[in-house]
Amino acid sequence: MLAYLIGKVDKLRGRGIMLLHDTHEASVHALPRFLDWLARENMRAVRQHRPPVHIIDYRVMVPKRTVTPSGIPELVGALFADARDSVARHLP
């Protein structure tokens, strides 16, 4: 995964978007090493008078919105409490 990310950024000309999902273990493990590589590469770019790669957090492009409470945590809590009580009633 790290080699893949580096290869993509090395070929980048202009803007690009990189999306990594934290549900993919390979992305999670590659990210710290990729960021280290990018920091070194950016220092090299500056020394060579090339523009560095800028990381922009996606939140600057997406307006913040409030999440409507779903009530699911309360429902799950009540279901677990009912299950626990049911099991407790059947234990000697």
C-alpha positions as CSV (number, residue, x, y, z in Angstrom):
1,M,0.0,0.0,0.0
2,L,2.8,2.4,0.8
3,A,4.5,1.9,-2.5
4,Y,1.1,2.4,-4.3
5,L,0.5,5.7,-2.5
6,I,4.1,7.0,-3.2
7,G,3.7,6.0,-6.8
8,K,0.5,7.9,-7.2
9,V,1.9,11.0,-5.6
10,D,5.1,10.8,-7.6
11,K,3.1,10.9,-10.8
12,L,0.8,13.7,-9.6
13,R,0.8,16.8,-11.7
14,G,-1.4,19.5,-10.4
15,R,-4.2,18.8,-7.9
16,G,-5.3,15.4,-6.8
17,I,-7.5,13.8,-4.1
18,M,-6.4,10.8,-2.0
19,L,-9.0,9.0,0.0
20,L,-8.0,6.5,2.6
21,H,-10.6,4.6,4.6
22,D,-9.7,3.8,8.2
23,T,-11.7,0.6,7.8
24,H,-8.9,-0.8,5.5
25,E,-6.1,-2.1,7.7
26,A,-3.5,-1.6,5.0
27,S,-4.4,2.1,4.8
28,V,-4.2,2.5,8.6
29,H,-0.7,1.0,8.6
30,A,0.6,2.8,5.6
31,L,-0.6,6.3,6.6
32,P,2.1,7.2,9.2
33,R,4.9,5.9,6.9
34,F,3.4,7.8,3.9
35,L,3.2,11.0,5.9
36,D,6.9,10.6,6.9
37,W,7.8,10.1,3.3
38,L,5.8,13.1,2.2
39,A,7.5,15.3,4.8
40,R,10.9,14.3,3.5
41,E,9.8,14.7,-0.1
42,N,8.4,18.2,0.6
43,M,11.7,19.2,2.2
44,R,13.5,18.0,-1.0
45,A,11.0,19.8,-3.2
46,V,11.5,23.1,-1.3
47,R,15.3,22.7,-1.6
48,Q,14.9,22.2,-5.4
49,H,12.5,25.1,-5.7
50,R,9.6,22.9,-6.6
51,P,6.2,23.3,-5.0
52,P,5.5,20.9,-2.0
53,V,2.4,18.8,-1.7
54,H,-0.1,20.5,0.5
55,I,-2.5,18.4,2.5
56,I,-6.0,19.9,2.9
57,D,-8.4,18.5,5.4
58,Y,-11.6,17.7,3.6
59,R,-13.6,19.5,6.3
60,V,-12.6,22.9,4.7
61,M,-14.6,21.9,1.6
62,V,-17.6,20.4,3.2
63,P,-19.9,22.6,5.3
64,K,-20.3,21.4,8.9
65,R,-23.7,20.0,9.6
66,T,-25.4,18.8,12.7
67,V,-26.4,15.2,13.0
68,T,-30.0,14.5,14.0
69,P,-30.1,12.3,17.0
70,S,-31.4,8.9,16.0
71,G,-32.2,7.4,19.4
72,I,-30.3,4.2,18.4
73,P,-27.9,4.3,21.4
74,E,-30.8,4.5,23.8
75,L,-32.6,1.7,22.0
76,V,-29.6,-0.5,22.0
77,G,-29.0,0.2,25.7
78,A,-32.6,-0.7,26.5
79,L,-32.4,-3.9,24.5
80,F,-29.2,-5.0,26.3
81,A,-30.8,-4.2,29.7
82,D,-33.9,-6.2,28.8
83,A,-31.7,-9.1,27.6
84,R,-29.6,-8.9,30.8
85,D,-32.7,-8.9,33.0
86,S,-34.2,-11.8,31.1
87,V,-31.0,-13.9,31.5
88,A,-30.8,-13.0,35.2
89,R,-34.4,-14.2,35.7
90,H,-33.5,-17.6,34.3
91,L,-30.3,-18.2,36.2
92,P,-30.5,-20.2,39.5
